[in-house]
Every structure is written in structure tokens, then in C-alpha cells.
Amino acid sequence: MPLFQYKATDFVVPGTGKLEIKFTPDNGGEPMEYTVFQFENSGGVALAMYNTDEVCEWIGFFSLSKNANCMYTIVIIIWL
């Protein structure tokens, strides 16, 4: 069984503005940047989380679907 690495960062968004997420590869490749949401009328809350390919494959092995999506499977496991 792989080490189940799960971590999330959450915070209160204090007001209007743009929520973004960015991944910068170690190999010097092009960073991946996404706009997640534009808070226009007020703030709210934000959450970012991750998991590794190894854990996703392990979870998929035990799921009912051979094409299980790792994110949905993890959410279901945590929710249960």
C-alpha cells in the first residue's frame, strides 16, 4: 500500500478578486496556470488539494470502476 499523501490548503477569501492555481515543473518546462474563479460581488472560501499518481492507481484498483476518477474516489472515501 502506498503512503496515502493527502493535503489541502483552505482559506477565507476576504473580498473580490481572482482565484488562481499554478504548477511549476522542476524540469524547467512551461508552468501551468489556471483561473479558478473570479469573486465579483464578495469573497468566499477557497480550497486546493493534491494526491499522487501512485495513490490514485492504488485507489482505482480497489474501486468498482476500472476507469475510476481518483478525485471522486478520494472524496467518496473521505465523505464516508
Order of alpha helices (4+ residues) and beta strands (2+ residues): beta-beta-beta-beta-alpha-alpha
